[in-house]
Amino acid sequence: MAESPVKTKIMDYIAARVGEVDLINTVIRQAPLPRLWEIQEKPTAFLYDDDETSVEQRNSIRRAQFTLYLYIKVRSENGRQTINDLLDILQADVYQKLVWNCGASLKAYGVRIREDQSPVAAKSFDDEYLGALMLAYTVTYHTNAKSLYTKEYDVNTNLNP
């Protein structure tokens, strides 16, 4: 199998960290489609990214960034307040895994994850039993300007989940 691009390695690493959150049953790496989340056991996390932009290039190092979206769908028979509490717990747990814990380990590889500021979290409720949380993060990373598969000085080579 061919080597994965750096961005794919980063997404795999992030998906593995999100999968470590106790309340999340499944992590799916694509945007949520109603037919998908209806059949999944809840809570289900959908992890996907937006367009990538090249922020800067110096010599042979390219700095790029993309927006990472995490959409978590939850179900509870105990009503909207319980769903709201679950969403707050999930937001805190994901922050701990991605920004605090994971962020520290990724910094050594030239990767930065930070929360988007508008809004940090958006909640929605389908009905009394289903709710969702949308979180957005900005991910910045470095690659070799000539190849999106490697990074000079092996900065991004150890991103195994």
GROMACS elastic network, one bead per residue, 0.5 to 0.9 nm:
[ bonds ]
;  ai    aj funct       b0    kb
    1     4     6  0.87490   500
    3   149     6  0.71510   500
    4     7     6  0.81192   500
    4     8     6  0.60912   500
    4     9     6  0.64619   500
    4   149     6  0.64425   500
    5     8     6  0.53614   500
    5     9     6  0.64861   500
    5    10     6  0.88385   500
    5   147     6  0.86120   500
    5   148     6  0.56083   500
    5   150     6  0.72128   500
    6     9     6  0.50827   500
    6    10     6  0.62484   500
    6    11     6  0.87397   500
    6   141     6  0.85645   500
    6   142     6  0.85909   500
    6   143     6  0.72433   500
    6   148     6  0.62219   500
    6   149     6  0.53277   500
    6   150     6  0.64872   500
    6   151     6  0.80312   500
    6   156     6  0.67769   500
    6   157     6  0.80045   500
    6   159     6  0.84314   500
    7    10     6  0.50341   500
    7    11     6  0.62315   500
    7    12     6  0.86416   500
    7   141     6  0.80798   500
    7   148     6  0.78909   500
    7   149     6  0.83259   500
    8    11     6  0.50623   500
    8    12     6  0.61248   500
    8    13     6  0.85210   500
    9    12     6  0.51070   500
    9    13     6  0.61194   500
    9    14     6  0.86303   500
    9   156     6  0.86234   500
    9   157     6  0.88166   500
    9   158     6  0.89406   500
    9   159     6  0.59319   500
    9   160     6  0.69722   500
    9   161     6  0.81831   500
   10    13     6  0.50528   500
   10    14     6  0.61631   500
   10    15     6  0.85668   500
   10   106     6  0.88517   500
   10   111     6  0.82807   500
   10   141     6  0.88312   500
   10   156     6  0.86857   500
   10   159     6  0.65064   500
   10   160     6  0.85184   500
   10   161     6  0.88004   500
   11    14     6  0.50900   500
   11    15     6  0.60381   500
   11    16     6  0.85597   500
   11    29     6  0.83212   500
   11    47     6  0.83560   500
   11    48     6  0.82391   500
   11    49     6  0.85302   500
   11    68     6  0.87554   500
   12    15     6  0.50766   500
   12    16     6  0.61951   500
   12    17     6  0.87448   500
   12    29     6  0.86107   500
   12   159     6  0.82925   500
   12   160     6  0.77081   500
   12   161     6  0.63026   500
   13    16     6  0.51808   500
   13    17     6  0.64194   500
   13    18     6  0.88134   500
   13   102     6  0.88825   500
   13   159     6  0.62396   500
   13   160     6  0.62412   500
   14    17     6  0.50812   500
   14    18     6  0.61999   500
   14    19     6  0.85237   500
   14    47     6  0.87526   500
   14    97     6  0.88030   500
   14    98     6  0.70326   500
   14   102     6  0.78197   500
   14   161     6  0.78010   500
   15    18     6  0.51039   500
   15    19     6  0.60713   500
   15    20     6  0.87736   500
   15    27     6  0.65906   500
   15    28     6  0.81189   500
   15    29     6  0.74410   500
   15    47     6  0.70279   500
   15   161     6  0.80961   500
   16    19     6  0.50073   500
   16    20     6  0.65663   500
   16    27     6  0.82523   500
   16   161     6  0.55880   500
   17    20     6  0.52019   500
   17    21     6  0.72975   500
   17    94     6  0.84149   500
   17    97     6  0.60894   500
   17    98     6  0.68878   500
   17   102     6  0.71393   500
   17   161     6  0.77015   500
   18    21     6  0.56041   500
   18    24     6  0.77978   500
   18    27     6  0.72430   500
   18    45     6  0.79633   500
   18    47     6  0.88780   500
   18    93     6  0.88099   500
   18    94     6  0.63815   500
   18    97     6  0.67575   500
   18    98     6  0.73585   500
   19    22     6  0.78414   500
   19    24     6  0.64501   500
   19    25     6  0.74960   500
   19    26     6  0.68254   500
   19    27     6  0.60030   500
   19    45     6  0.83454   500
   20    23     6  0.86989   500
   20    24     6  0.77204   500
   20    97     6  0.79624   500
   21    24     6  0.56878   500
   21    25     6  0.86145   500
   21    90     6  0.78465   500
   21    93     6  0.63727   500
   21    94     6  0.67644   500
   21    97     6  0.75058   500
   22    25     6  0.78806   500
   22    90     6  0.89540   500
   22    93     6  0.84064   500
   23    42     6  0.88520   500
   23    43     6  0.67172   500
   23    86     6  0.86650   500
   23    89     6  0.87944   500
   23    90     6  0.72019   500
   23    93     6  0.88997   500
   24    27     6  0.74772   500
   24    42     6  0.73887   500
   24    43     6  0.51067   500
   24    44     6  0.59202   500
   24    45     6  0.67601   500
   24    72     6  0.83667   500
   24    74     6  0.89977   500
   24    90     6  0.81788   500
   25    40     6  0.88782   500
   25    41     6  0.68494   500
   25    42     6  0.64549   500
   25    43     6  0.57157   500
   25    44     6  0.58195   500
   25    45     6  0.79334   500
   26    40     6  0.78683   500
   26    41     6  0.75831   500
   26    42     6  0.78430   500
   26    43     6  0.71790   500
   26    45     6  0.61264   500
   26    46     6  0.83938   500
   27    44     6  0.61074   500
   27    46     6  0.58587   500
   27    47     6  0.69674   500
   28    31     6  0.82470   500
   28    32     6  0.84746   500
   28    44     6  0.76185   500
   28    45     6  0.62175   500
   28    47     6  0.61059   500
   28    48     6  0.84731   500
   29    45     6  0.84215   500
   29    46     6  0.58132   500
   29    48     6  0.56370   500
   29    49     6  0.89583   500
   30    33     6  0.86111   500
   30    46     6  0.59067   500
   30    47     6  0.56988   500
   30    49     6  0.81808   500
   31    46     6  0.60005   500
   31    47     6  0.66595   500
   31    48     6  0.55968   500
   31    49     6  0.83174   500
   31    69     6  0.83562   500
   31    70     6  0.87067   500
   31    71     6  0.79785   500
   32    35     6  0.85313   500
   32    36     6  0.67475   500
   32    37     6  0.65857   500
   32    45     6  0.86821   500
   32    46     6  0.58718   500
   32    47     6  0.84067   500
   32    48     6  0.87842   500
   32    71     6  0.72517   500
   33    36     6  0.52721   500
   33    37     6  0.64265   500
   33    38     6  0.85963   500
   34    37     6  0.54160   500
   34    38     6  0.59588   500
   34    39     6  0.87946   500
   35    38     6  0.53944   500
   35    39     6  0.67579   500
   36    39     6  0.57363   500
   36    40     6  0.65555   500
   37    40     6  0.51327   500
   37    41     6  0.80316   500
   37    42     6  0.82714   500
   37    44     6  0.72399   500
   37    46     6  0.87633   500
   37    73     6  0.73781   500
   38    41     6  0.82185   500
   40    43     6  0.81875   500
   40    44     6  0.66728   500
   41    44     6  0.65741   500
   41    74     6  0.87756   500
   41    75     6  0.87653   500
   42    45     6  0.85829   500
   42    72     6  0.86559   500
   42    73     6  0.64171   500
   42    74     6  0.51460   500
   42    75     6  0.58949   500
   42    76     6  0.88557   500
   43    72     6  0.65032   500
   43    73     6  0.53686   500
   43    75     6  0.67882   500
   44    71     6  0.81982   500
   44    72     6  0.55687   500
   44    73     6  0.54020   500
   44    74     6  0.68745   500
   45    70     6  0.65509   500
   45    71     6  0.56367   500
   45    73     6  0.65723   500
   46    69     6  0.79088   500
   46    70     6  0.56508   500
   46    71     6  0.50163   500
   46    72     6  0.62056   500
   46    73     6  0.83143   500
   47    68     6  0.72808   500
   47    69     6  0.58109   500
   47    71     6  0.65599   500
   47    72     6  0.86716   500
   48    67     6  0.86268   500
   48    68     6  0.59395   500
   48    69     6  0.53654   500
   48    70     6  0.66878   500
   48    71     6  0.85702   500
   49    52     6  0.82629   500
   49    66     6  0.67349   500
   49    67     6  0.56258   500
   49    69     6  0.57906   500
   49    70     6  0.86829   500
   50    66     6  0.59697   500
   50    67     6  0.52045   500
   50    68     6  0.64209   500
   50    69     6  0.76841   500
   51    65     6  0.86310   500
   51    66     6  0.59849   500
   51    67     6  0.72372   500
   52    64     6  0.67804   500
   52    65     6  0.56345   500
   52    67     6  0.75258   500
   53    63     6  0.87882   500
   53    64     6  0.55879   500
   53    65     6  0.55019   500
   53    66     6  0.63396   500
   54    57     6  0.76166   500
   54    62     6  0.70982   500
   54    63     6  0.60491   500
   54    65     6  0.64939   500
   54    66     6  0.89232   500
   55    62     6  0.77541   500
   55    63     6  0.55247   500
   55    64     6  0.51246   500
   55    65     6  0.66830   500
   55   140     6  0.87428   500
   56    61     6  0.84672   500
   56    62     6  0.60285   500
   56    63     6  0.52136   500
   56    64     6  0.70251   500
   57    60     6  0.71624   500
   57    61     6  0.57312   500
   57    63     6  0.60561   500
   57    64     6  0.86808   500
   57   145     6  0.71506   500
   58    61     6  0.53689   500
   58    62     6  0.65177   500
   58    63     6  0.84026   500
   58   145     6  0.84862   500
   59    62     6  0.81253   500
   59   145     6  0.79324   500
   60   143     6  0.84630   500
   60   144     6  0.57009   500
   60   146     6  0.70247   500
   60   152     6  0.78961   500
   61   142     6  0.66340   500
   61   143     6  0.58898   500
   61   145     6  0.51744   500
   61   146     6  0.84827   500
   61   151     6  0.75992   500
   61   152     6  0.72786   500
   62   141     6  0.83786   500
   62   142     6  0.55522   500
   62   143     6  0.52548   500
   62   144     6  0.58386   500
   62   146     6  0.85693   500
   62   148     6  0.89654   500
   62   151     6  0.88399   500
   63   140     6  0.70084   500
   63   141     6  0.57606   500
   63   143     6  0.65458   500
   63   144     6  0.87625   500
   63   145     6  0.84593   500
   64   139     6  0.83610   500
   64   140     6  0.56807   500
   64   141     6  0.55711   500
   64   142     6  0.62594   500
   64   143     6  0.78604   500
   65   138     6  0.68536   500
   65   139     6  0.54011   500
   65   141     6  0.62704   500
   65   142     6  0.87256   500
   66   137     6  0.84614   500
   66   138     6  0.58991   500
   66   139     6  0.54778   500
   66   140     6  0.67111   500
   66   141     6  0.89431   500
   67   116     6  0.83273   500
   67   136     6  0.67184   500
   67   137     6  0.56833   500
   67   139     6  0.61575   500
   67   140     6  0.88735   500
   68   135     6  0.82896   500
   68   136     6  0.57332   500
   68   137     6  0.50809   500
   68   138     6  0.60643   500
   68   139     6  0.67190   500
   69   134     6  0.70388   500
   69   135     6  0.58194   500
   69   137     6  0.64889   500
   69   138     6  0.88698   500
   70   133     6  0.79494   500
   70   134     6  0.58045   500
   70   135     6  0.51012   500
   70   136     6  0.63721   500
   70   137     6  0.82783   500
   71   132     6  0.69085   500
   71   133     6  0.56485   500
   71   135     6  0.63788   500
   71   136     6  0.87164   500
   72    87     6  0.82156   500
   72    90     6  0.83306   500
   72   131     6  0.84335   500
   72   132     6  0.54601   500
   72   133     6  0.51467   500
   72   134     6  0.65492   500
   72   135     6  0.84076   500
   73    87     6  0.87830   500
   73   130     6  0.72610   500
   73   131     6  0.59349   500
   73   133     6  0.66229   500
   73   134     6  0.89418   500
   74    83     6  0.69626   500
   74    86     6  0.77372   500
   74    87     6  0.76781   500
   74   129     6  0.82724   500
   74   130     6  0.58182   500
   74   131     6  0.53972   500
   74   132     6  0.60444   500
   74   133     6  0.84040   500
   75    79     6  0.89892   500
   75    83     6  0.69325   500
   75   129     6  0.54786   500
   75   131     6  0.64858   500
   75   132     6  0.87737   500
   76    79     6  0.62753   500
   76    80     6  0.79380   500
   76    82     6  0.69304   500
   76    83     6  0.61439   500
   76    86     6  0.89510   500
   76   128     6  0.83017   500
   76   129     6  0.51367   500
   76   130     6  0.66472   500
   76   131     6  0.85226   500
   77    80     6  0.87894   500
   77    82     6  0.85781   500
   77    83     6  0.89123   500
   77   128     6  0.80626   500
   77   129     6  0.56158   500
   77   130     6  0.87029   500
   78    81     6  0.78102   500
   78    82     6  0.60074   500
   78    83     6  0.78258   500
   78   128     6  0.84834   500
   78   129     6  0.73502   500
   79    82     6  0.56939   500
   79    83     6  0.65077   500
   79    84     6  0.88835   500
   79   127     6  0.89594   500
   79   128     6  0.53395   500
   79   129     6  0.56702   500
   79   130     6  0.85741   500
   80    84     6  0.60642   500
   80    85     6  0.86044   500
   80   125     6  0.78999   500
   80   127     6  0.80538   500
   80   128     6  0.53265   500
   80   129     6  0.65619   500
   80   130     6  0.79626   500
   80   131     6  0.78478   500
   81    85     6  0.62080   500
   81    86     6  0.85989   500
   82    85     6  0.50873   500
   82    86     6  0.61438   500
   82    87     6  0.86245   500
   83    86     6  0.50077   500
   83    87     6  0.61633   500
   83    88     6  0.86652   500
   83   125     6  0.86131   500
   83   128     6  0.85533   500
   83   129     6  0.74328   500
   83   130     6  0.72936   500
   83   131     6  0.61920   500
   83   132     6  0.85519   500
   84    87     6  0.51647   500
   84    88     6  0.63487   500
   84    89     6  0.87810   500
   84   123     6  0.81616   500
   84   125     6  0.89358   500
   84   131     6  0.76240   500
   84   132     6  0.89948   500
   85    88     6  0.51017   500
   85    89     6  0.62731   500
   85    90     6  0.86422   500
   86    89     6  0.50947   500
   86    90     6  0.61124   500
   86    91     6  0.85635   500
   87    90     6  0.50396   500
   87    91     6  0.60754   500
   87    92     6  0.86378   500
   87   123     6  0.77220   500
   87   131     6  0.79070   500
   87   132     6  0.72569   500
   87   133     6  0.62515   500
   88    91     6  0.51292   500
   88    92     6  0.63024   500
   88    93     6  0.86551   500
   88   133     6  0.87586   500
   89    92     6  0.52052   500
   89    93     6  0.61150   500
   89    94     6  0.85694   500
   90    93     6  0.50414   500
   90    94     6  0.59565   500
   90    95     6  0.83835   500
   90   133     6  0.84875   500
   91    94     6  0.52984   500
   91    95     6  0.61122   500
   91    96     6  0.86205   500
   91   121     6  0.76921   500
   91   133     6  0.78157   500
   91   135     6  0.78139   500
   92    95     6  0.51495   500
   92    96     6  0.62147   500
   92    97     6  0.87953   500
   93    96     6  0.50609   500
   93    97     6  0.63213   500
   93    98     6  0.86703   500
   94    97     6  0.50697   500
   94    98     6  0.59064   500
   94    99     6  0.79486   500
   95    98     6  0.52890   500
   95    99     6  0.52866   500
   95   100     6  0.65645   500
   95   101     6  0.85426   500
   95   115     6  0.85903   500
   96    99     6  0.59644   500
   96   101     6  0.59359   500
   96   102     6  0.79096   500
   97   100     6  0.61000   500
   97   101     6  0.50982   500
   97   102     6  0.54591   500
   97   103     6  0.78646   500
   98   101     6  0.61728   500
   98   103     6  0.56983   500
   98   104     6  0.88533   500
   98   113     6  0.72118   500
   98   114     6  0.86005   500
   99   102     6  0.59556   500
   99   104     6  0.75125   500
   99   112     6  0.85429   500
   99   113     6  0.59922   500
   99   114     6  0.63175   500
   99   115     6  0.77976   500
  100   103     6  0.53449   500
  100   104     6  0.62458   500
  101   104     6  0.54794   500
  101   105     6  0.67684   500
  101   106     6  0.89085   500
  102   105     6  0.52291   500
  102   106     6  0.60724   500
  102   107     6  0.86017   500
  102   113     6  0.86024   500
  103   106     6  0.51352   500
  103   107     6  0.61223   500
  103   111     6  0.77703   500
  103   112     6  0.64168   500
  103   113     6  0.59768   500
  103   114     6  0.82761   500
  104   107     6  0.54190   500
  104   108     6  0.74127   500
  104   112     6  0.86264   500
  105   108     6  0.59908   500
  105   109     6  0.76893   500
  105   111     6  0.88938   500
  106   109     6  0.52531   500
  106   110     6  0.66680   500
  106   111     6  0.52244   500
  106   112     6  0.67572   500
  106   113     6  0.83486   500
  106   156     6  0.87922   500
  106   159     6  0.80905   500
  107   110     6  0.50950   500
  107   111     6  0.51056   500
  107   112     6  0.59036   500
  107   113     6  0.86801   500
  108   111     6  0.73923   500
  108   155     6  0.73531   500
  108   156     6  0.86068   500
  109   112     6  0.88511   500
  109   141     6  0.82729   500
  109   142     6  0.84563   500
  109   154     6  0.82240   500
  109   157     6  0.78053   500
  109   158     6  0.77446   500
  109   159     6  0.80374   500
  110   140     6  0.80501   500
  110   141     6  0.57014   500
  110   142     6  0.60024   500
  110   143     6  0.89426   500
  110   155     6  0.63496   500
  110   156     6  0.69417   500
  111   139     6  0.70193   500
  111   140     6  0.56401   500
  111   142     6  0.70007   500
  111   156     6  0.80825   500
  112   138     6  0.79343   500
  112   139     6  0.55996   500
  112   140     6  0.51222   500
  112   141     6  0.64763   500
  113   137     6  0.64402   500
  113   138     6  0.57416   500
  113   140     6  0.66473   500
  113   141     6  0.89745   500
  114   136     6  0.87574   500
  114   137     6  0.54264   500
  114   138     6  0.53746   500
  114   139     6  0.66863   500
  114   140     6  0.87366   500
  115   118     6  0.89592   500
  115   120     6  0.62814   500
  115   135     6  0.80203   500
  115   136     6  0.62125   500
  115   138     6  0.61987   500
  115   139     6  0.89013   500
  116   119     6  0.68351   500
  116   120     6  0.57359   500
  116   121     6  0.88782   500
  116   135     6  0.82339   500
  116   136     6  0.55545   500
  116   137     6  0.50249   500
  116   138     6  0.60633   500
  117   120     6  0.52901   500
  117   121     6  0.89335   500
  117   136     6  0.84878   500
  117   137     6  0.86945   500
  118   121     6  0.81544   500
  118   136     6  0.86876   500
  119   122     6  0.64904   500
  119   135     6  0.82423   500
  119   136     6  0.80529   500
  120   134     6  0.84939   500
  120   135     6  0.62496   500
  120   136     6  0.65858   500
  120   137     6  0.82778   500
  121   133     6  0.67001   500
  121   134     6  0.56911   500
  121   136     6  0.72228   500
  122   132     6  0.82389   500
  122   133     6  0.57404   500
  122   134     6  0.51224   500
  122   135     6  0.67330   500
  123   131     6  0.72893   500
  123   132     6  0.56763   500
  123   134     6  0.64276   500
  124   130     6  0.87518   500
  124   131     6  0.56718   500
  124   132     6  0.52193   500
  124   133     6  0.65546   500
  124   134     6  0.83504   500
  125   128     6  0.72717   500
  125   129     6  0.81098   500
  125   130     6  0.59482   500
  125   132     6  0.62547   500
  125   133     6  0.89822   500
  126   129     6  0.75522   500
  126   130     6  0.53624   500
  126   131     6  0.58147   500
  126   132     6  0.79483   500
  127   130     6  0.55323   500
  127   131     6  0.72684   500
  128   131     6  0.80262   500
  141   156     6  0.85997   500
  142   145     6  0.87257   500
  142   151     6  0.67971   500
  142   152     6  0.89662   500
  142   155     6  0.81912   500
  142   156     6  0.77848   500
  143   146     6  0.83749   500
  143   147     6  0.71424   500
  143   148     6  0.58938   500
  143   149     6  0.74546   500
  143   150     6  0.60006   500
  143   152     6  0.70580   500
  143   155     6  0.84818   500
  143   156     6  0.76822   500
  144   147     6  0.53713   500
  144   148     6  0.63873   500
  144   149     6  0.77911   500
  144   150     6  0.58824   500
  144   152     6  0.56082   500
  145   148     6  0.71279   500
  145   151     6  0.82490   500
  146   150     6  0.88440   500
  147   150     6  0.60707   500
  147   151     6  0.78119   500
  148   151     6  0.76762   500
  150   154     6  0.73346   500
  150   155     6  0.85660   500
  150   156     6  0.70410   500
  150   157     6  0.72055   500
  151   154     6  0.55491   500
  151   155     6  0.59858   500
  151   156     6  0.59517   500
  151   157     6  0.74743   500
  152   155     6  0.67569   500
  152   156     6  0.85117   500
  153   156     6  0.85184   500
  154   157     6  0.53334   500
  154   158     6  0.81321   500
  155   158     6  0.77358   500
  156   159     6  0.64095   500
  157   160     6  0.83281   500
